Every structure is written in structure tokens, then in C-alpha cells.
Amino acid sequence: MKKIIIISMALVFLSPFCFAQSKPIQFKAGTNFTITLRANMSTGYQWQLAEPLDETMLELVNSEYIPYRTQRLGADGKQLFTFKALKAGETSIVFKYARDWEKDKPPEKEQTINISIR
């Protein structure tokens, strides 16, 4: 029984690192959409664009951090990134979860979101 619990806990811990997106998310040109990523800014980590956007296809409209409402010190929250789909085509948004001051250290996590604009 202990082995099952340990394996289950390992899978729960590793699942955010194994996220694979098979199909692009589709949006209509001219519309805004928001991507929400779980974050904990009290640790110094935050989601950032890891690569420049294709500015002919996407425009970053807004980004904000919203902490979850809790009394727990150091609780996490979510980061919201709002984009505008500009023209038809396919592109990707690449995020990294890193600390600004750790320039020579690889990011804690990376996330690529494939986008298809119609």
C-alpha cells in the first residue's frame, strides 16, 4: 500500500512538468483571450514570456497576478495573460517560470501554448 501512495504522490508532483499540448487552441482574429497559469510570487518566481511574441499575430494586452484568498502565509495565486489575436495563422506563446535576478539559472518550469487563429 505504501508503494502505491508514494507512486501516486510522485505522479501528482510531476504532472505539471509533463504537460503536453497536442492541438493548438483556436481563436478568431480580432478577439481577446486569457491564459491563466498557477504561480506563487511570494517565492520570487513569476511567469514571463520566454520568447518574443510574433507581433504580427498576437498582442499582449494585459498581465496581472491574483493571489488566492486565504489566510495562509505564502499561498499561491494565478497569473493572467490577456492577448489579442490579430490575424489568421499559427504561432506559439512560450512562458518560463523564473526569478528575475537569477539570469544564469534555467527556469523552474517552461510552458508552450500553441495558438491557431482563424
C-alpha positions in Angstrom: 0.0 0.0 0.0 2.9 2.4 0.8 4.3 1.9 -2.7 1.0 2.9 -4.3 0.8 6.1 -2.2 4.4 7.1 -3.0 3.9 6.5 -6.7 0.6 8.4 -6.7 2.3 11.3 -4.9 5.2 11.3 -7.4 2.7 11.4 -10.3 0.8 14.3 -8.7 4.0 16.2 -8.2 5.4 15.5 -11.7 2.2 16.1 -13.6 2.7 19.9 -14.1 6.1 19.2 -15.6 4.8 16.7 -18.1 2.0 18.8 -19.6 1.9 18.2 -23.3 -0.5 20.1 -25.5 -1.3 18.2 -28.6 -3.6 20.5 -30.5 -3.4 24.3 -30.9 -6.0 26.3 -29.0 -8.2 28.1 -31.6 -9.3 31.7 -31.6 -10.9 34.1 -34.0 -8.9 37.0 -35.3 -9.8 40.2 -33.5 -10.7 38.6 -30.3 -9.0 38.7 -26.9 -8.2 35.6 -24.9 -6.6 35.0 -21.5 -4.1 32.3 -20.4 -4.1 31.6 -16.7 -1.0 30.0 -15.0 -0.7 29.0 -11.4 2.0 31.0 -9.6 3.4 31.9 -6.2 5.0 35.3 -6.4 5.9 35.2 -2.7 8.8 32.9 -3.7 10.1 35.4 -6.2 9.1 33.2 -9.1 6.8 34.6 -11.8 5.7 33.6 -15.3 7.3 35.6 -18.1 7.4 35.4 -21.8 10.5 33.2 -22.6 10.5 34.2 -26.3 9.2 37.4 -28.1 5.7 37.1 -29.4 5.1 37.1 -33.2 3.7 40.7 -33.1 2.1 40.3 -36.5 -0.2 37.6 -34.9 -0.5 38.4 -31.2 -0.5 41.4 -29.0 -0.1 41.2 -25.2 -2.9 43.3 -23.8 -2.5 42.8 -20.1 -0.9 40.7 -17.4 -1.7 40.5 -13.8 -1.2 38.4 -10.7 -4.2 37.5 -8.5 -3.5 35.8 -5.1 -5.9 33.2 -3.9 -8.0 34.4 -0.9 -6.6 32.6 2.1 -5.2 33.3 5.5 -2.2 31.0 4.7 1.1 32.8 4.6 2.9 32.4 1.3 -0.1 31.0 -0.5 -0.1 30.9 -4.3 -2.3 32.5 -6.8 -2.6 32.8 -10.6 -1.1 34.9 -13.3 -3.3 36.0 -16.1 -2.0 37.0 -19.5 -4.5 38.5 -22.0 -3.7 38.6 -25.7 -5.4 39.9 -28.8 -5.4 37.6 -31.8 -4.5 39.8 -34.8 -4.6 37.7 -38.0 -5.1 34.2 -39.2 -2.3 31.7 -38.8 -0.4 29.6 -36.3 2.0 30.7 -33.6 3.2 29.7 -30.1 3.5 31.5 -26.8 6.4 30.3 -24.7 6.4 31.0 -20.9 9.1 30.5 -18.3 8.6 30.4 -14.5 11.7 32.1 -13.2 13.1 34.7 -10.8 14.2 38.0 -12.5 17.5 38.1 -10.6 18.6 34.6 -11.5 19.7 35.3 -15.0 22.2 32.4 -15.3 19.9 29.8 -13.8 17.5 27.8 -16.1 13.8 28.4 -15.4 12.0 26.3 -12.8 9.3 25.5 -15.4 8.5 26.2 -19.0 5.2 26.1 -20.8 4.4 26.4 -24.5 0.9 27.2 -25.7 0.2 26.6 -29.4 -2.3 29.0 -30.9 -4.3 28.8 -34.1 -6.0 31.9 -35.3 -8.9 31.7 -37.8 
